Amino acid sequence: MTEQPFRIVFAIYSGMTQLDFTGPYQFFARLPGSELIVASGAGGDVMSEGLTFAGTHRLADIAACDMICVPGGGNATTVALDAAFVGEIRRLALGARYVTSVCTGSLILGAAGLLAGRRSACHWAWRHLLPQFGAIIDERRVVRDGNVITGGGVTAGIDFALTVLAEIAGANAAQMIQLGLEYAPAPPFNAGLPDSAPAEIVAAYQQRMAGLLPRREAEALAAAERLAVQAE
């Protein structure tokens, strides 16, 4: 760590999945010498899935950061079409030491042109959208490709945070934070991935998500097409 604080910007938006943000945030908050900034497009209050985060900074007011992290959520592909938000993500990412995301936040990184040719994680139900942005699907829970570090769906954000903490401060520091937060997962069900969950549970979940699929695919395609035009 340098004498300057290690500045981490969480770029949040309406409709995000709050654990994508709050899980990693809790771990990074224990990192000595860190400065955590929560920012959004317009600043002010941001409504997630049932929780409101008050007093966020405006992304445009942040000059630079060491790391940017974009959470996912049901609104991720809609946000991927927000040119102003995506532009701020790209601006900060190009000057950052680490470019990161959790869950479908990787689709927003993709829309910002930050994943072309890179391996990336995403929530298992939506990672098929990554190649539209030139990204390479990687099914691991945490994926690193150069300075881009991405986490899989929701709870993978904690494993992602520990991976980044080990990179920044060393494995011992990361393990002490893990110990202090008693992160020792032992779920009562082995149903966290489609390969291990009962077939009827997977089918029921996919049926529930079926209504979202056309919109998300259309929005991802539109964001990818806009990115291609900008690259010409």
N, C-alpha and C positions, 0 to 999 in steps of 0.2 A: 504494500500500500504506500502511496505517496503522501506528502504532507497535505496536499489538497484533498478534499473529500471526494470519494468515488460517487459520482452523481448518477443516480438511476432514475429514469423517467418512465413511469407507467402511463401509457396513452390509453385512456378509457373512453367509453362512449355509451350512449343510451342503449339498453338491451343486452349489454354484455352479461356473461355468466360471472357472478361476483367472485366465486372461488378461484376462477382463473387468475384473478387479480389479487385477492386477499390471501390466498395460500402462499404464493411466492413473496408477497409483500411482508407477511409476518416473519418469514425467514430472513429476508434481506434487512429487515429492521433491526435484527440482532447483530449485524455486521459492524464492528467498530470502524469509525472513519467513513461511514457511508452517509450520503444525503439522498433521501427519497423524495421525489416530486411526483405528485399525481396531477395529471393534466388531461385536458379534453379540448375539443375543437373550439368551443365558445367560452370555455371556462365556466365557473359557477357550479351549480348542482347537476349531478348526473344520476339518472335512475337506472339501476341494474335490475336483475330479476328479484324484485321485492325489497331492495335496499337502495337508499339514496345516499350518494357520496357528495358531501357539501364542500363548497369553496375550492374547487379544482382550479389550477392555473390554466391559462390559455397556452396551447402548444406554440402558437406564433410568438409568444413572449419569452420562450426559452431559447437562449442562444446556442447552447450545445450541451451534450451529456456524454458520459462514458459508456452508458448502456441504455438502450431503449427496449421496453418490453410491451408487447401488444397482446392483451387477453383476447379470448374468443367469446362467442355468444351467438344466440339465435339471430342476431342482427348483423353478423360479421360480413356477409356478402353484400348487404345493403350499404354498410359503411365502406366497403371496398369500392363502391361507386361514388363516394363523396370525394371529389377531386381535391378540395381544400384540406381535408383531414389526411388523405393519403399523401398529399404533397408535403405536409409537415412531417409525417412519418419518414418519408424519403430524405428530406433535408437533414433531420436529426440523425438518421441512421448512417448517412454517408460520412458523418464526422465522428461517429461513435466507435468505441473499441469493440463493443459487442452489440449485435443486432439479434433480438430474441422475441419469442412469442410463446403463447400457451394455447393449446387446442386450435380452434379455427382462426385464431389470430394470425396463423401462418398464411391464411388466404389474403389477409390484409397486407402482410409483407409482400406476398406475391403480386398483388395489385399495385404495389409501390415499385415494382421492378427490382426487388431485392433478392429474389430466389431463382433467377434464371440459371440453370445448370447446377443448382445446389440440391443436395439431399435435404429433405424436410419431413418433420413429423406433423401430425394433425390428428384430430379426433377420428377414430376408425370409420365412422359413418360418413365422413365428408372428405377424407383424404384423396378420393378419386378425382376431386376438383383441382388438386395441386398442379397436375401437368398442363392445365390450361395456361398457367403462368410460367411454364418452362421449368418447373421444379421437378425433382425426382422423388417419388414416394419412398419413404423409409418407415417401416412399421415399428421401429423401436420406440420405447417410451420417451427417451431423450436422444436427440440427434444433433451432432455437431458437424458442421461443414465450414471450415475456415472460421471466420468470426461470427458466423450465424449459428445460434443455438436455439433449437425449437423443442417444445414439449408436446406430448400427445394430449389426450383429452383430459380436461379439468384437473383431476387429482394428480395427474402426471406433472402438474405445475410445481408440486413440492419436490419431486425427484429432480426436476429441471433446476429448481432453485439451489438444491444441494450441489448439483453438478457445477453450476456457475460459481457458487461460494468456494468450492474446492479450487477452482481455476483462479479466482481472485485472491483468496486469502490462505489457501492451502488446505489439505485434507483434514488436518487436525482441527483447524478452526471450524470447518464445515461439520465435523463430527460432534464438536462441543455444542454447536447450535442445534444439531439434531437431537442430542441428548437432553439439552435444556427444554426443548419443545416436545420431548417424549414421542418422537416420530418412530413408531414401531408398529407399522400396520399389520393387522391380523384380522382381515374381514371375515364375517360369519359365513359369507357365501363366496364361491369361486365363480362369480358371474360378471367380472369386470371387462371381459373381452368376448367377442362372439365365438372365438375358438373354444372357450372354456364354459360359457354360460349354457344352460339347458336350451335345446333347440326351440322349445315353445316360448321361452322368454325372448330369445333373439327375434323370432317371428313376430311376437307381440310388439316389441320395440320398433321393428322396422315398419310395421303397419302404422304405428303411431306417428312415425317420422315421414311417412309416404306423402302426406299433404304438403310438407315443407320442401320436398325434393325438387319439384319443377321450378319453384321460385328461386331456390338457392342455385340451381344449375344455370338458370337464365341470367341471374345477377352475376355469377362468376364468369360466365361467357362474355357478358357485356363489359365487365371490368377488364378481362383479358384482351378483348378487341380494342378497347380504348388504349390500353398499354401498348399494343402493337402499333397503333396509329402514331402514338407519341414517339415511338422508337424509330419511325421512318424518317 
